Amino acid sequence: MKLTLYDTIALRCSRVVTTGYSTSFSLGIRTLAVRHRPAIYAIYGFVRLADEIVDTFFGHRQREILDRFRLDTVEAISERVSPNPVLHSFQWAVNTYNIDREFIEAFLYSMEMDLEQRNHDRQSYSRYIYGSAEAVGLMCLRVFCHDDPVRFDSLREPARLLGSAFQKVNFLRDMKSDYQDRGRIYFPGVDFNNFTSADKKQIEEDIAGDFRASLAGIRKLDRGSRRGVYLAYSYYMALFAKIRNTRPDEVTGRRFRISNGRKLLILFRVTLDDLLGLI
């Protein structure tokens, strides 16, 4: 289907949102095949808007805003149009690539949890991670495997595990701000004020297992998506390694990041590995 001028402008808006919020994901998307990029920008733009509602709209009626955002999303997908350019680009991606509504509902439910839940048990933790990260990975996998449903089914579990690993690393990276700015502790049974080496080691072993299991799935992606996903994997592995090499009190005391220079080195290495067939 040929894009209208408004479609093109809406997709451009989602790209601006993505590049404005995340250099890592922006670089990763730019290594995808050109045909994949608009839909992935559209998905990230949608996710970013919802995340902002629950993470930064303090002092405003967050519940009402999120409920309205949910209704606007449903209407945009149904009507195939929205005056909100980011939602318009998202509905385009959903309708073009037949993205499962269940993934969208799971994501929005996790955003709703952030408005109410400050501590998690094992069940709510798993449900939150599924909606906030695994379901988003599955939306992207729908784009990558649009013409190959068999491949989608075979890669569904590795995609979930990769999203899970990314989210758990984010929890560690943002542990200080999540607790001090938003009053949240995501890890079940963990006391922010008494975060022990045993707590940290158990979480890290769980994350390492997710990363190991997801790598085989990345290698089975087609050439148009493999490099970009592997690049995101490599960024997060570098961030994870940095966190693993710090004490528990450092994890609760600051936010971790990978420098732009290091990101460029990772990009160079991943590109070379892909060209040499080493991924």
Buried (B, 14 or more C-beta within 10 A) or exposed (E): EEEEEBBEEBBBBBBBBBBEBBBBBBBBBEBBBEEBBBBBBBBBBBBBBBBEBBBEEEEEEBEEBBEEBBEBBBEBBEEEBBEBBBBBBBBBBBBBBEBBEEBBBBBBBBBBBBEEBEBBEEEBBBBBBBBBBBBBBBBBBBBBBBEEEEBBEEBBEBBBBBBBBBBBBBBBBBBBEBBEEBEBBBBEEBEBEEBEEEBBEBBBEEBBEBBEBBBEBBEEBEEBBBBBBBBBBBBBBBBBEBBBEBEBEEBBEEEBEBEEEBBEEBBEEBBEBBEEEEB
